[in-house]
Amino acid sequence: MEASYTVLREIIDTAKHYTLSAYRDELRHRETQDDSIWRRYIGWRFPPIARAKIVKAMLAHPQAKAITDAQVAFLLDQGTKEAMAEILGVLPPGEHRLTVGELRSMLEILPDCMPVFYERIGDEFLHQHGWKPKVLREKSPYPVDNTMECFSAFTAHVAVDEQGRESLVVTAHY
């Protein structure tokens, strides 16, 4: 019998709380947290701390024995993403949402000249599944009124055309 989704969420929330506490403790010893060096330091230092807090929360949970290997992998991945989003002040990644880190690791092995496509989705598909767009606007030092209705990217993968030529495709669903 595997652990319920509620148990997994409890573990992630507990681990997130302790990761944020560790981050706040570290902030007390820093003079500035806004520079790019501090942001890189956070990206290097805190994912391992978040994973350690997840493991501790998992082991301390009364239903720890019911957690499967696949659920451990989910906890480590999703919990780390959520903790880092909180620390860095970015939109929290929902489950199955493509992140910059995942995209960056994929891009390392792809040639710079490879084109990028995104999957076209008809409005009827979105309404059928009840998806609601996130309204965003361009980050700019100038007042910008243009908004975009966006859906989170689900994944990215290399695809081929009819002649077997490769391109990177960003998809919006399974």
Legacy VTK file of the C-alpha trace (Angstrom):
# vtk DataFile Version 3.0
C-alpha trace
ASCII
DATASET POLYDATA
POINTS 174 float
0.000 0.000 0.000
1.426 3.385 -0.978
1.150 6.637 0.930
-1.712 8.976 0.065
-1.274 12.264 -1.746
-2.213 14.035 1.500
0.768 12.411 3.244
3.093 13.541 0.446
1.778 17.116 0.671
2.254 17.102 4.469
5.882 16.039 4.013
6.551 18.707 1.365
4.935 21.439 3.466
6.908 20.432 6.570
10.174 20.297 4.626
9.424 23.649 2.989
8.870 25.234 6.404
12.224 23.976 7.718
14.056 24.964 4.513
12.662 28.490 4.756
13.730 28.642 8.413
17.275 27.669 7.395
17.191 30.347 4.699
16.001 33.027 7.144
18.789 32.037 9.558
21.320 32.457 6.755
19.868 35.854 5.789
20.637 37.179 9.261
24.357 36.734 8.519
24.286 38.398 5.074
24.564 42.117 4.399
22.990 42.062 0.938
20.703 39.527 -0.670
19.828 41.303 -3.909
22.984 40.830 -5.972
23.519 38.114 -8.558
26.236 36.471 -6.458
23.744 35.959 -3.620
21.168 34.515 -6.065
23.758 32.055 -7.431
24.764 31.164 -3.877
21.143 30.404 -2.988
20.797 28.235 -6.112
23.910 26.294 -5.125
23.364 26.065 -1.366
19.676 25.491 -0.807
18.539 22.653 -3.115
20.642 20.147 -1.106
19.310 21.644 2.137
15.724 21.324 0.832
16.316 17.668 -0.108
17.805 16.964 3.333
14.764 18.528 5.023
12.470 16.419 2.798
14.280 13.225 3.819
14.055 14.158 7.508
10.336 15.014 7.217
9.730 11.777 5.329
11.489 9.634 7.945
9.645 11.394 10.789
6.195 10.937 9.238
4.070 8.198 10.865
3.275 6.685 7.452
6.894 6.693 6.213
6.890 2.939 5.563
4.064 3.316 3.036
6.046 5.699 0.812
7.118 3.981 -2.413
10.341 4.611 -4.319
8.424 6.533 -6.990
6.861 8.707 -4.281
10.306 9.382 -2.782
11.461 10.607 -6.197
8.344 12.817 -6.449
8.919 14.238 -2.953
12.560 15.099 -3.636
11.815 16.709 -7.006
8.589 18.560 -6.230
9.576 19.529 -2.686
12.884 21.019 -3.816
11.190 22.977 -6.607
8.584 24.387 -4.228
11.110 25.323 -1.523
13.375 27.085 -4.039
10.416 28.954 -5.549
9.513 30.259 -2.092
13.090 31.332 -1.377
13.596 33.029 -4.737
10.127 34.591 -4.861
9.021 32.996 -8.123
5.734 31.424 -9.152
5.591 28.039 -7.387
5.924 25.163 -9.853
2.868 22.955 -9.943
3.284 19.268 -10.516
4.365 18.364 -14.042
5.392 21.950 -14.802
8.579 22.505 -16.768
11.174 24.531 -14.847
14.139 26.584 -16.015
16.511 24.062 -14.413
15.014 21.154 -16.329
15.070 23.148 -19.547
18.639 24.353 -18.919
19.924 20.801 -18.398
18.232 19.711 -21.619
19.610 22.671 -23.558
23.211 21.886 -22.543
23.344 19.008 -25.024
21.419 20.657 -27.875
23.028 22.744 -30.626
22.527 26.532 -30.494
21.098 26.552 -34.024
18.229 24.149 -33.192
14.809 25.811 -33.638
12.263 25.879 -30.815
8.540 25.266 -31.345
5.624 25.294 -28.969
2.612 23.061 -29.134
-0.532 24.711 -30.473
-3.592 24.035 -28.362
-7.095 24.924 -29.442
-9.280 26.906 -27.073
-11.843 24.096 -27.040
-9.227 21.733 -25.558
-8.466 24.207 -22.769
-12.117 24.747 -21.915
-12.812 21.014 -22.053
-10.267 20.430 -19.292
-11.132 23.583 -17.348
-7.671 25.111 -17.664
-7.428 28.732 -16.638
-4.625 30.921 -17.961
-2.214 32.800 -15.731
-2.267 36.470 -16.687
1.269 37.851 -16.838
2.883 41.023 -18.085
6.399 41.660 -19.265
8.868 42.499 -16.511
10.183 45.913 -17.420
11.497 49.035 -15.676
8.968 50.985 -17.750
5.204 50.869 -17.235
3.921 48.186 -19.602
0.207 47.564 -20.022
0.372 44.571 -22.344
-0.711 41.377 -20.630
-0.525 37.814 -21.870
-2.687 34.849 -21.004
-0.239 32.005 -20.421
-0.362 28.319 -19.617
2.512 26.566 -17.898
4.761 24.440 -20.065
4.459 20.761 -19.214
7.646 19.471 -20.751
10.164 19.960 -23.526
11.538 17.272 -25.796
13.367 16.848 -29.061
11.073 16.014 -31.973
11.750 15.315 -35.649
10.037 16.549 -38.800
9.164 14.478 -41.894
12.795 14.559 -43.075
14.136 13.487 -39.661
15.514 16.947 -38.742
15.425 17.711 -35.029
13.847 20.614 -33.171
13.033 21.369 -29.561
9.311 21.314 -28.761
7.739 22.791 -25.634
4.443 21.084 -24.834
1.536 22.238 -22.720
0.100 18.907 -21.621
0.765 15.157 -21.498
LINES 1 175
174 0 1 2 3 4 5 6 7 8 9 10 11 12 13 14 15 16 17 18 19 20 21 22 23 24 25 26 27 28 29 30 31 32 33 34 35 36 37 38 39 40 41 42 43 44 45 46 47 48 49 50 51 52 53 54 55 56 57 58 59 60 61 62 63 64 65 66 67 68 69 70 71 72 73 74 75 76 77 78 79 80 81 82 83 84 85 86 87 88 89 90 91 92 93 94 95 96 97 98 99 100 101 102 103 104 105 106 107 108 109 110 111 112 113 114 115 116 117 118 119 120 121 122 123 124 125 126 127 128 129 130 131 132 133 134 135 136 137 138 139 140 141 142 143 144 145 146 147 148 149 150 151 152 153 154 155 156 157 158 159 160 161 162 163 164 165 166 167 168 169 170 171 172 173
